[in-house]
Amino acid sequence: MTPPQKFSKILVAIDGSENSMTAADIAISMAKRNDAEIIALHVLHIPNSALYLTTSRQYEEFTKKIRQDLDVWFNRIRKRARENKVEVKTVVIEVTHNVAADIVDYANKKKVSIIIIGTKGRSGFKKLLLGSIAAEVVIYAQCPVLVIK
């Protein structure tokens, strides 16, 4: 029997949904057991159409609101990580195309051991019909993926 895999670098995808925050808690717990580091990643998806249909002021207001939300989410994660003596790095990347592809690409570049992601994000029912980001990450990731319900 092979020994259990050690996860030294854990990527957790954060979108502020309750499932993603639960995923962060599980990542912290797993990191503590494995003496691992965590990367909390938020992919800020900006559709190309939004770039053309909004003014720079509207875009700035939108990103300001998102960054305020991110501060709340990331501060909650940092606090829990500190309480558990776990190192966490927070990262935001902006994309105009596929969120799942960017999560997988980032994971590959950073050579993460596992990706942890929630099943239902903030986009709700629409994503259920179109295919979820979590499902795409599971299909294309080169490392294990833990999906949290």
Number of C-alpha atoms within 10 A of each C-alpha: 3 4 5 6 8 14 18 16 22 27 28 29 24 30 23 17 17 15 20 25 22 18 24 31 17 16 30 29 17 19 24 17 12 15 17 20 22 26 22 23 20 21 19 16 14 16 12 11 9 12 13 9 10 12 11 11 9 13 15 12 12 12 14 12 12 12 14 11 14 19 13 12 20 23 13 14 22 20 13 17 22 12 10 13 13 21 16 24 13 18 14 13 13 12 15 15 12 14 21 21 16 18 25 22 16 15 23 14 8 13 15 21 19 22 28 25 30 24 19 21 21 14 11 12 12 10 13 13 8 8 11 19 21 23 14 16 24 19 12 14 18 17 16 14 21 18 18 17 12
